[in-house]
Amino acid sequence: MSGVATGGDGLGARLGPLARLSGLLGRVRGLGVPLPVRIGSLVLFFALPLVFQLLGLASARYWLDVLNVVGIYAILALSLNVILGYAGMFNMGHAAFFGIGAYTTAILNTIYGWPIFLTLPVAGAAAGLFAYVVARPIIHLRGDYLLIVTIGIVEIIRIALTNNVFGLTGGSNGIMGISRPYLFGFRISQPFHFFYLIWAAVAITVVVFRSLEESRYGRALKFIKEDTVAAEGIGVDTNGLRLMAFVVGATFAGFAGTIYSARMGTISPESFNFAESVTLFTIVILGGSGSQRGVILGAFLVAGLPELFRGLDKYRLLMFGAALVLMMIFRPQGLLPPKPASYRLPPPWDKPGGGEGV
């Protein structure tokens, strides 16, 4: 028996890199879209600003701004997806963490003269720390009770910002005069520039959260979401992992706040109200709770699609509400729900009967 095990370990060690490559290609094929098509789509998307410039479209700046807004919503919705989609916690106060990140950047930049990118980690840390402080006493709550408390959190933050806390937030007028970011001496100021900054941030967020989803921690979160009692029964620290999900999601919302404040140049409390939390919640549910591709699709539909129907602004909310009702009836799991998880064993145990005698 020991000889078989030793031989299997040697074979696994020799074929380890090949097995990992095979597993990666298998996951790509499992997406249902050929790899060249996926790569070509990404290249075409990131070439859109250049295409707009070459065509000389008069509305190019406007549509780039729309795509930038969609990108910021995508980062926020992906960060909420960690809390709602992976851990299954109803959080309707995500805009509070977004606002803390934005105001941290605005205060450090306008009062203390910090460069925008230098404020990025501080904004994320401030949002994450606030999430830890407010979530620790309530993390044991479930369902509607947690949802109601998070609604209170976002309203408390909005009121505090409006009341000009410590004389730093500017009250209802907010903070103006936020400088543009510089990257290696290059000033990022045009929608063309922010397009690449924002969507590069979206790509980084997707990679980080995909790694988290496939990690042991991500699997534990999904276990907690499906059956908290069973997870507790085998010794999983459910409250600790749920609290960590809150902190991770809030940290990335703080990062999004930095990008938002740099793009806008001015911020006010009304940008971080309960309605924004509802929008983010809708994006995650509509696209598919727990699915990154679904969340990004939801960001395009909720933040971008209404711009195509701006001429029907009187009926947009009616159409949007009707679409949500139809979704809840015919596809409650979302447009692109997460696929069932599958795990491939390394050779030779991946073959039927390959593990016999080990």
Stockholm file with secondary structure:
# STOCKHOLM 1.0

chainA/1-358         MSGVATGGDGLGARLGPLARLSGLLGRVRGLGVPLPVRIGSLVLFFALPLVFQLLGLASARYWLDVLNVVGIYAILALSLNVILGYAGMFNMGHAAFFGIGAYTTAILNTIYGWPIFLTLPVAGAAAGLFAYVVARPIIHLRGDYLLIVTIGIVEIIRIALTNNVFGLTGGSNGIMGISRPYLFGFRISQPFHFFYLIWAAVAITVVVFRSLEESRYGRALKFIKEDTVAAEGIGVDTNGLRLMAFVVGATFAGFAGTIYSARMGTISPESFNFAESVTLFTIVILGGSGSQRGVILGAFLVAGLPELFRGLDKYRLLMFGAALVLMMIFRPQGLLPPKPASYRLPPPWDKPGGGEGV
#=GR chainA/1-358 SS CHHHHHHHHHHHHHHHHHHHHHHHHHHHHHTTSCHHHHHHHHHHHHTHHHHHHHHTCTTHHHHHHHHHHHHHHHHHHHHHHIIIIISCCCCCCHHHHHHHHHHHHHHHHHTTCCCHHHHHHHHHHHHHHHHHHHHTTTTTCCHHHHHHHHHHHHHHHHHHHHTTGGGTSCGGGCEECCCCCEETTEECCSHHHHHHHHHHHHHHHHHHHHHHHHSHHHHHHHHHHHCHHHHHHTTCCHHHHHHHHHHHHHHHHHHHHHHHHHHHSEECGGGGSHHHHHHHHHHHHHHCTTCHHHHHHHHIIIIIHHHHTGGGTTTHHHHHHHHHHHHHHHCTTCSSCCCCCCCCCCTTTTSTTTTTTC
#=GC SS_cons         CHHHHHHHHHHHHHHHHHHHHHHHHHHHHHTTSCHHHHHHHHHHHHTHHHHHHHHTCTTHHHHHHHHHHHHHHHHHHHHHHIIIIISCCCCCCHHHHHHHHHHHHHHHHHTTCCCHHHHHHHHHHHHHHHHHHHHTTTTTCCHHHHHHHHHHHHHHHHHHHHTTGGGTSCGGGCEECCCCCEETTEECCSHHHHHHHHHHHHHHHHHHHHHHHHSHHHHHHHHHHHCHHHHHHTTCCHHHHHHHHHHHHHHHHHHHHHHHHHHHSEECGGGGSHHHHHHHHHHHHHHCTTCHHHHHHHHIIIIIHHHHTGGGTTTHHHHHHHHHHHHHHHCTTCSSCCCCCCCCCCTTTTSTTTTTTC
//
